[in-house]
Amino acid sequence: MVSHILRGFLFVGLAGLAGSALAAPVPTGGQWDKFSISLGGFASRTSSTLTLNDTNTGLGVAIDLENTLNVKSRFDTVRLDSLYRWGQTNRHQIEFHYFKNNREGTRTLDQDLTIGNEFYPAGTTLTTGLDLTFANIDYAYAIVQSDSVRLALSGGLHITGVGLRIDSQGFNVQEDENFTAPLPVLGFRLDVALAKNWNLNAKFDLFYLEYEEFTGGLSDMYFGVEWNPFKHVGFGVGYNNVVYRVEAEGTGPSDLGYTGKVNLSINGLLLYAKYFF
């Protein structure tokens, strides 16, 4: 609910800023970074629901990994973000984002549990690992650009690698599944010069896709503030919300061997240092 409210305020502000920018003189584009690379820490909380269906019956139970299997909900990781702009006024932009989310947990079951084709009786101790890799590449073109506001429409590919490991102690059963899901996205990028050396950055990506054995959708929202006190070095803080859902069928070119669903919600704070010119 909070994220929907924030998105509403963002779109209202966006409309006003874009209208002001349209009336501004045509800029040279030199005030916007031509290249930047940022490295920082991403501290977040994750909610994960997993379903692995029995290949014989097609039935499965949705499992809350954090509450049922004690997988850690909080994680800290290093995150890399970069962009490059070109053209006479730097209206063209390509960007890359990368981070990993690897979490693990151990729990002794207090009731019977079936995951995919495997049955785990009460009293079984399970160690579960969920490894996620996010690598996004996007292209954007600035449809509005002034000395204080830059608005760009974007499109790209969000690639998510999902790896699941379940080990049972004393039960000699191991589950190890992984797949990579590419999702094309559409969105926008907004940069606002708030004051000297202070910038506001916002972005939003959204898409839904049905392709071969994959069905998925995501929304990725980010907004933050940057402070650039030096000629080529700056610092930033931002908030990122990612809602992700992917379903993979057991048949198809990837030959996954099972049918499963993964639902994720990631909310986190990003602190970073930035090199730019």
N, C-alpha and C positions, 0 to 999 in steps of 0.2 A: 504493500500500500504506500509506504514512504517513497519508494522509488518511482511509483506512478505520479505522485505529487511533485517530486523533484523534476521529473521529465516535463510536466505541465508548465512549471515555472520557467524551465529552460527554453521551451518552444515559444512562450510568450516573449521572453527577453530576446530571443533570436529574431523574431519578427520585427521588433522595434529597432534593434541594432542594424539589421539588414536595410530597413527603410532609411535610416540615417546615412548609411554608407553609400546608398545609391545616389544621394544628392551631393556626395563629396567629390572633389577633383580626382581625375584619374591619377593614381600613384605610379611611382617608378617601380615599386615592389622591393626596393633596397632595404626597407626597414624590417622586413621579415627574414628570419634565419634562412640561409641557403642550405646549410647542413647542420645537423645536430645529432649527438649520440648521448643517451642518458643511461646511467647505471645506478640502481638503487635497491632498497629493500621493500618488499611487498609483504605486509603483515595482514592476514585476512582470516575470516571464519567461513567455513564451508559446510553446506548441508547436502548430503548425497543419498540418493535412493537408487537401489539396484534391483533389477529383476532378471534372473536367468531362468528360462523356461525349459521344462522337461521336453526333450526332443520326441518322446513317444506320445505324450498326452497334450503337449503344447501349453500346459498350465505352468504358472509360476507365481511366486509370492513376492511382493515388493518388500525389500529389506532396507530399513534405515541403517546405513552403515555406522553412523555415529552412535546411535542409541542401542541398536541390537548387537553389533559386533565390536563396539568400543573403539572404532577408528577415530583418531584425533580429529576434532572439528577445527582447531586452530592450526595454522601453519605459517612459517616465515620462509621466504625464498628470495633469491636475487632475481631481478627483472631487468631486461634490456629493451630499450626503445630507441629507434633512430628514424630519421627522415632526411630526404634530399629533395630540394626544389630546383627546377630549371626553367628555362625560357627567359625572355627579355624582362618580364616582370615577376618571375618566380611563381607563376600561377599553377604550373604542373608540380605535383608532389607525389613521391613514393615513400612509403613508410614500412617499418618492420618492427614487430613486437615479439618477445619470447620470454616465457617463464615456465617453471615446472612446479607441480603440486604433488608431492609424494608423501603419503600418510600411511600409518600402520596402527594396528590395535590388536590386543589379545583379550579373549573373554571365554569363560567356561559357561556353556549353555545351561540355562535353567529349564528349557523345554525343547522338544524335538524341533528340528529345522531342516527343510529341504531346499537345496540350492541347485537349480538345474536338474541333473540326473542323480545327484548325490544326496543321501539321507544322513543327517547327523543327529544321533540321539542325545537327549539331555545328559549332561555330565561331560560331553566332549569339549575339549579346549581347542578353540580355533584362533589362529593368527592370520589376520587379514591385512593385505596391503592393497592400496589403490594408488596407482601411479598415473598422473595426468601430465601431458606435455602440450603446451599451447604455443603455436607459431603462426603469426598472422602477417600477411603481406597485403597492402592496400595501395591503390592509386586514387588520387584526389585532384580535382581541378577547381580553382577558385572562381566562382561565378560572381562574387562580390569582393572587392578589395580596395581598401582605402588606407590612409595612414594610421587609422585606429582600429579597423575591423577587417577581418578576413574570413569569408564564409566559403567553404568548398564542399562540393558533392563528391562522394567517394564510392568505390566498389573494390572488392578484393576477395581474398580467400582466407578463412579461418580454419586452420588445420589442428585438430585435437587428437592426440594419441591417448588411448585408454588401456591401461594394463591392470588386471585383477589377479591377485594371488590369495589362495585360501589353503592353509596348511592345518591339518588336524593332528594333534599330539596323541599317540596311542591308538589311533584309528586307521592309520596308514592310507589316508585319502588326501589327494592333493588336486586342487583346481588351479589352473593357470591359463588365463585367456587374455588376449589383447587384440585390438584393432585400431585403425586410424581412420578418422572421419573428416573429410574435407567439406566445408560448408561455404559457398559463396555468399557474400553479404553486400548490402547497400546501406549507405549512411551519409553523415555529414561531419565536417570539421569546422569548429569555430574558434578563432583567436581574437582576443580583444586586448588592446593596449590600455591598461587601467591608469597608469601613471608612468613616469620615467623609471625604466628598469623593472616595471611590474606588468605582467601579462596574465590574462585569464585564458585557459584552454579548456575546450569541451569537445567531446565526440560522442557519436551514437551510431551503432551498427545493428542491423536487424535483418534476419532472413529465415526462410523455411524451405526445406528441400526434400524431395523424394527422388532418390537416384539408386537404381539397381537394388541392392539389399539394404540400403540405408534410408532412414527417414529421420530428419532432425530439424531443429530450429534453435535459434539463439538470439539473445539481445545482449549487447555489450555497451554499457554507458560509463563514461568517464568525465570528470571535471576537476580542475585543479588550478593552482596559482603558482606562477614562477617569479622568482626574483633573480635578476641578472646584474649583480653589482660590479662584475668585471667584464673586460672586453670580450673574452671568449669563454667565460665560466659562469654558470648560473646554478640555482638550486630550486627545487620545486616540491610541492606537497599536493596530493590529489586523492580522490576517492574513486574506486572502480567497483561496479556492480555487473556481474556476468550471470545470466540465467541460461542454462544449456540443457538440451534434451536430445538424445540420439537413440534410435532403435535400430538394431542390426539383426537381419534375418540369418538363419542357419544355412541357407543355400544362396548361391550366387558366385560371382567371380572371385570374391575373397575367400570363399569356402570356410566360413567361420566355425561351422560345426555346431552352432547353438543359436538360439534366439534370445536376445537380451535387450534391456532398456537401461539407460543411465540418465538420471535427472540430477542436475547440479545447480547449486546457487552459491556464488562466491561474492563476498563483500569484503573489501579490504582497503587499507590505507597505504599509499605509496609515497615514500620519501626518496629523493634522488638528487644526484649531482649531474650536471649537464655541461658538455663541451659543445660550442657552436661557433659558426662564423657566417 
